Amino acid sequence: MVVEYIVGPVLALLLGMKFSDYKQKQCSKTITELKEKVELLEKRSTEVENEMPKKLMATVMPIAKAVNKLNQQVGL
């Protein structure tokens, strides 16, 4: 009888510690994956911020030149 009072709580404690360790490892793995994704998104964001003005100018410049040429032909 006395053994049951000792073994039960010790067994519960060990199982609880093992489960807590398992969940902690699982959460830390998820956190590292999320950190990697955030770093990748930050990198892509800065790339897009740097490329957007170049692409915009490449798109607008031919139109601006054509409008300028038309203004010169019309005499404005």
Secondary structure, 3 states (H helix, E strand, C coil): CHHHHHHHHHHHHHHHHHHHHHHHHHHHHHHHHHHHHHHHHHHHHHHHHHHHHHHHHHHHHHHHHHHHHHHHHHCC
